[in-house]
Amino acid sequence: MFALENLDGHEIIGTSDKKIGSVLDFWSWSYSNISNPFIRGYLAEYVVYKTLQTQPDQFQFYDGYHLNRNEMDQDDLVFSYQGSKIRVQIKSTDTLCQKQEFSCSPSRGFVAGDNKNQPEKSFNSDIYVFAQVRLDNDDGQRINNILSVWNSRENEGFYKTPEEKAEYHRIQHSVRSDVMNLNNWSFYIASSSEVSKLAEGGKIAVETLENNRAVHKADINSLCRVVGRVCFLTIPNRTMDNRDKATS
């Protein structure tokens, strides 16, 4: 798939005679809750992509493929490593989540050469990157406490005092700052064959990844090196199929 050219945010949303906002306004409205699990997942893909881009001699992305995010693609990233096509899936969680685990299930991958899905479910990407963001547990507890108080005032129109609103905004600012600080991110990188052994019931616990010697851990500074190592170890185990032969 060849990606669209990116918008720059200044495009107008409205009619010929009335503006209701801009694309930048829409982005701010829809994505400001950056700690939301769905948006954090998009951010994780962006972080891994932009980090690997810093080593273009090692990770060669196909022309135009990742200019913007491809929502329906089987793989989150696709690049060439030492002449071999590498398909990547990226998962994310944070330490405030009740269950410290990643969702990871087999699927029927799309075969571009045949223009159809595979008949059997499997772990189709070559490597998997699991990203965990460390957040302040106290911030999480404070947010829950405030929301509990507000929800108890349903009959009063969910009344909020100015002090409560100020505290809530302060904590949310702290959480969002922690999410955007890449020193708070840890990454677990594993091959498809290893992931297929670890995923039980479509879930993999963080503790399982942490304690498995076949899973490689990285921080933001070592991410390129570790991803490269897993790619190197994965290539000899791959078989050429229609997806490799297909042109991106």
Residue pairs with C-beta under 8 A, 6 or more apart in sequence:
1 65
1 70
1 73
1 248
2 63
2 64
2 65
3 64
3 65
3 66
3 67
3 68
3 70
4 67
4 68
5 67
6 67
6 68
7 23
8 23
9 22
9 23
9 24
9 27
10 22
10 23
10 24
11 22
11 23
12 19
12 21
12 22
13 19
13 20
13 21
13 22
13 23
13 25
13 26
14 20
14 21
21 29
31 39
31 42
32 176
33 39
34 40
34 43
34 176
34 179
34 180
35 94
35 96
35 135
35 175
35 176
35 179
37 92
37 93
37 97
40 92
40 94
40 133
40 179
41 90
41 91
41 92
42 69
43 92
43 179
44 90
44 91
44 92
44 129
44 131
45 69
45 76
45 77
45 90
46 69
47 131
47 182
47 185
47 220
48 76
48 77
48 88
48 90
48 129
48 131
48 187
48 223
48 227
49 61
49 66
49 77
51 220
51 223
51 224
52 58
52 59
52 61
52 77
52 79
52 223
52 224
52 227
53 59
53 61
54 224
55 224
55 228
58 81
58 224
58 228
59 79
59 80
59 81
59 224
59 227
59 228
60 79
60 80
60 81
61 77
61 78
61 79
61 80
62 78
62 79
62 80
62 248
65 78
65 248
66 77
66 78
74 87
74 107
74 109
74 110
74 124
74 125
75 87
75 88
75 89
75 124
75 125
76 88
76 89
76 90
76 125
77 87
77 88
77 90
78 85
78 86
78 87
78 88
78 248
79 85
79 86
79 88
80 86
81 228
81 231
81 232
81 235
82 231
82 232
82 235
84 231
84 235
84 238
84 244
85 243
85 244
85 248
86 126
86 127
86 231
86 234
87 124
87 125
87 126
87 127
87 243
88 125
88 126
88 127
88 128
88 129
89 125
89 127
89 128
89 129
90 128
90 129
90 130
90 131
91 102
91 103
91 104
91 128
91 129
91 130
91 131
92 102
92 130
92 131
92 132
92 133
93 100
93 101
93 102
93 130
93 131
93 132
93 133
93 206
94 132
94 133
94 134
94 135
94 179
95 132
95 133
95 134
95 135
95 137
96 135
96 137
96 139
96 140
100 132
100 205
100 206
100 207
101 203
101 204
101 205
101 206
102 130
102 203
102 204
102 206
102 209
103 202
103 203
104 123
104 128
104 195
104 199
104 202
104 203
104 204
105 121
105 199
105 202
106 121
106 122
106 123
106 124
106 196
106 199
107 121
107 122
107 124
108 117
108 118
108 119
108 120
108 121
109 117
109 118
109 122
109 124
109 243
110 116
110 117
110 118
111 117
111 118
111 241
111 242
111 243
111 246
112 242
112 243
112 246
112 247
113 242
113 243
113 245
113 246
114 242
118 124
122 196
123 192
123 193
123 195
123 196
123 199
124 192
124 243
125 192
126 191
126 192
126 231
126 234
126 238
127 189
127 190
127 191
127 192
127 227
127 230
127 231
127 234
128 189
128 190
128 191
128 192
128 195
129 187
129 188
129 189
129 227
130 187
130 188
130 189
130 190
130 204
130 206
130 209
131 185
131 186
131 187
132 185
132 186
132 187
132 188
132 206
133 178
133 179
133 184
133 185
134 178
134 184
134 185
134 186
135 175
135 178
135 179
135 184
136 174
136 175
136 178
139 171
139 174
139 175
139 178
140 175
142 167
142 171
143 168
143 171
143 172
143 175
146 164
146 167
146 168
146 171
149 164
150 158
150 159
150 160
150 164
151 158
153 159
160 168
178 184
182 220
183 219
183 220
185 219
185 220
186 217
186 218
186 219
187 217
187 218
187 219
187 220
187 223
187 226
188 206
188 209
188 210
188 215
188 216
188 217
188 218
189 215
189 216
189 217
189 218
189 226
189 227
189 230
190 198
190 209
190 212
190 214
190 215
190 216
190 230
191 214
191 230
191 233
191 234
191 237
192 234
193 237
194 212
194 214
194 215
195 204
198 204
198 208
198 209
198 212
198 215
209 215
209 217
210 217
216 226
216 229
216 230
217 226
218 225
218 226
218 227
238 244
